[in-house]
Amino acid sequence: MIVKTKNYKLDKKTYIRLAFNNVIRKQGWIAAAAAFVICLFYIWIPSIWWFIGAGVGLGLYLLFWWIQFYGVTQLEQGKMLFEKFSYEISSQQIVMKINPREGMPLKWDQITRAEIGKDSFVLFVNKAQLIHLPFRIFNTDNERKFLTSILKNKGLVK
C-alpha cells in the first residue's frame, strides 16, 4: 500500500518549536547538570552570584539552540525544509514530491525516531531535520493507521 498525502508546507515557527523541544528533551539534562554544579560552588564560597551565573548560563544555552534553529529558517540551505511537498509513504520509503515528476526518496533507516502527537506525526532525521505530517494531510483514517503500523514495525515508536 502507498499512502499519498495532500500538499503541505512546514511553517517556520512550527519547525523551530519542534526542533527546539527535541533538543531540549534529548540534551536538556546537560544544561541542568551544569547549572546544578555551578550552584554547588555556593557551599565553598557563599554568594548569590553562583545562582545568578547558573541562571545566565542556562539562559545562554537555551538561547544558543533557539538561534541555531532560527538560523536554519533564514539560510538558503534550509529553504528546502520549508517548501510545499506531497508525500508518498510506503513500507520501503518516503518520497517527498515537489511536483508529480520531481521527488526525493528517503529510506526508513534514515529516520532516527518518530513521535505521534495528538494531531500529527513527527519524523526526526537528525537534530536539525524533521518531517512534520499533520493528520489533516491524510485522506482517510486508514492511511494514518497504516503509517502508525509502519512506524511501530520499524521500531521508531513504541
N, C-alpha and C positions, 0 to 999 in steps of 0.2 A: 504494500500500500504506500502511496505517495501522498503526502499532505501538501496542498498548495494553499498558501495564505494570501490575504489581501495585501496591498502595498502598505508599508509602514515606514515612517521616518522617526528615528530616535531623537527625542528632544534633548538639547544640551543640558538643561537643568536636571532632567531625569538621569542622564549619564553621570553627571558629577555626583549626584546623591547616591546612586547605586555603587559606583566605583569607590567613593569615599567610605561608605558604610562597609564595603567589603574589606578594604584595607584596615580599617579600624577594628573590625571583628577579628581579623587574622593577626594583626600586629599591634593592637592597642595595648596588649599586656607589656610590651617593651617600654612604652611611654609611661605607663602606670608604675612599672617597677623602677624606672629611673627616677621618677618623681618621689617615690617612696624612699629610695636610697638617699636622695638629696635631703629629704625631711629628717632622716635619721641623724644627720650631722648636728641636729639640734641637741642631741644628747651630749656631745662633746663641747660644743660652743653654743649655748642658748642664745638664739636671736631669731626674731620674726623673719629676717631676710632669707633664711633657708626655705621657709614656706612660700615666700614671695618668689624666690628663684625657681622653686619646683613648679609653681603655677605658671610662671612665664615660660619655662622650658616646655611644659605640657602644651601651652597655647601655641608656641612656635612649632612644635611637632605637628599639631593639627593643621596649622596654617600652611606648613610645608606641603603636606599631602593635598590639601584643598587647592593650592596653587598648581601643583602638578596636574591634577585632573582638569582644572580650569584651563590650563595651558594647552592641553590636548585639544580642547574645543576650538582654540584660536589658531593652531598651527595648520599649515597646508597638508602635512602628512596625516593629520587626524580627520580631515574633511570626509574621507570615505566612510567613517563610522556614522556620519550623520546624513547620508544620502537616503533617498527613498528606495526601499528594497521590497521585493516579494520573496517569499521563501518556499522552497520545495524540500520537504523533510521526508526522508526515508530511513530505514534501519541501517543503511550504509553510510549516509552522509547528509549534510545540509547544503543546499545550493542557494546562495544569496544572489538573486537576479535583479539587475538594474532595469533591464527590459527583457522581452522574450528571447532575444538572441544572446545577450551578454550576462554571464553569471560567474560566480566564484564558488567552487566546491570547498566544503570544509568537512573533513573526516571527523567522525565522533571521537577518535583518540586525541584530537587536538583540543577538545573541550576538557578542562581540568575538573570542573564541578558545575552543578546546576542547583537552582533553587526554584521551588514552586511557591509563589506567593498567593495572596488572596485574589489577585486579578491578572497575574502574568507569570511567565516563565522567564528566568534569567539564566543564561548560559555563559559561564566565565571561561575565556580563552587564556587570559593571563591577568595581571593586576590592572592593566590599562585597557584591555579589550574585552568587551562583553556583547552578548546578543540579548536584547530585550524583546520578548514576544508577548504582548498583551493578549489576553483571551479574546478580545473583540476582533482580532485579525483572522481568527479561525472561522471557518464556515459552519461547522457543526460541533456539537459536544463530543462526538466520536473521534474527531480529529485531535481534540485536546487529550482525550483518554489514550489515544494511540501514542502521542508524544510522551505522555506520562509513563506509559509502559516501556517505551524505548529508553527513557532516562533511568528507569528502575532496572531494566535488563543490562544496561551498560554500567550500572553501579555509580551513576552520577548523583542520584538522590536516594534517600532511604525511605 
